[in-house]
């Protein structure tokens, strides 16, 4: 399967550089049974069946881009991605030093053995831990937590395709209403459209909700460069789910609709945890594990019994056209980058119809990418 099959022309003027205000004033494209219709996000409760269960990602974005300086004054930006040897929560609670996997701007100018200092907090020093492996050591003596350092000196890690500096208001705009668990370096953007009045309307309709956590890594923006998309190497991301959510999923009889690709990947990963008994999910689990439970109800019932207090793990799962899908009946999502693994996930759900959906969105002036409009896509019926 060729990566080139998942490209489309995206005009710069249709990339949303800033969100609409209020955030639930965005547009909503609905694809159902081969029909495309245009709506408004405020109408989302009416676009969902009353027995639907919405699954949101409650990960919270951290201000992980740290501007720093060499002794000469030259600027170096350190984008902290993933703590080494600690969970994200442990790392953010640390009061002395943390080693991180990082992306470094101006890497060539920062030499081995040289300390750089965080611009806003010069008492915080950063050194290479392993330059070849892109790991850095952040250390400080003042009794503050790593989370405080990021809050005081870090910048919101806006997607690179926005091609602008983060503004103070992005700290609020680039955070979802569901955000609780600190750890993402990119927002689960489908949930950015939700407001309290939307949640109230959903509750009035009797539509169920539950939460999972998947800490979104910078790999979500990694382009698929392999000519054959199945040769693309997916990134690993931390996920967690409560026992209560497992029981909700096990007992739910209606359609399940994840809010965004991250919630979608988490649900599909959990299905494979049930099959394998392992909480580390590889890129292609269907190639490695037999099906012990033939449907999601059986799978989540088994998980609820085995993990009454919930579970956590890591996933590299790659969801692609033609691959198996076992959990979601639909997907609420934004419009994604050409040639991305997220476009491939959409195509896994609705097949070649993704091209018609995206062309309609382009022709109709929808706003694209993280701060753009939303789409509600129902699974293609074979």
C-alpha positions, 0 to 999 in steps of 0.5 A: 500500500503506497503512502502516496495514495494518502496525500491530497492538496491542502491550501495554506489558507485552509489551515486553521492558525487559531481556534474559533471562539467559542470553541463549540462554534466550529463546523461539523461534517457528518459522513454516514452510510455514504452520505455527506452532510454539513452541520455545526458542532453545537448540533453534535448531540442530535447527530448521535444516537441516544444509546451512544457511548463517547470515549474521550482522552483525558490527557493534559498537554504540558508546556514541554518546549523549553527555550534555553541559552548557551553561555554565549547567549545563542538560543537552543530550544529543548522540546522534552518528549518522554522521561527516561526511567520514570513515568510522566507523573513521576518525572513532573513531580521530581524536585532535582533532576530528570533525564528526557528524550528530547528534540533539540533545535540548533543541536549542532551548536550545543556540544557534548559536556556543555551546560545550557540554561533555561532562559526564564529560569537560569538556575535550571541547567540542561546537559546532554545525557546521550547526544546520539540518542537525543537524551538530555538531563535537566537539573536544578537545586531550587525546591520546585517540581519539574512541572513548575519549571515547565509551567513557568518557563515552558512554551505550549508545544503547538504543532509545527505546521501552524508555523507560528509562535505560541501565544499566551492564550494557547495555554488555554486554547490548546487544552481540552475540557477533559484534560486531567492527567499531565503528559501529552506534548500534543492535544487530542484535538477532536476534544477541543470543540467540547464545552460545558453546554455541549456536555450538558446537552449530551447528558440531556440526550442520555448519551454516555461518556467515559475516559481513557488516557493516552499521552500524545507524543510528538510522533503523532506529527511524524510524517510517513516517509516510507513508500510502502506505508506498512514499512512506517515505524510507529512511535510508542505512547503511554495509555491508561484506563480505569476499572470503571471505564472497562466495566462501562465498555463491557456493559455497553450495548450501543455504538462506541464513538471515540473522540479523536484518533488517540482515544480510537488507538487506545480502545483498539490497543485495549482489545489486543491487551485482552487477546494477548495478556500483555500491556505492551501492544506492538505495531501489528498485534493481529500478526502476533496474537490469536483472537481469544475473544471474538468481539469487543464485549467479550474482550472488555468483559475479560479486561474488567475481570482481570483488571478491576482497578484498571491498567496501564501500558504502552502502544505502538499500534498502527491502524491502517486501511484493510487492517482489522477494527474491533471496537469503534463504530464511529469517530469524531475527529478533525481533518488531518495532514496529507500523508499522515498515519492519522489519514490512514486511520480514517481510511481504515474506518471509512475506506476510499470514501475518505477522499470524497469526504476530504474533497467535500471539506476542501470545496466547502471551506472547512478549516483543517488540522488541530485548530480546525473544524470537526468531522463525525465519521461512521464506520463503513458498512461492508 
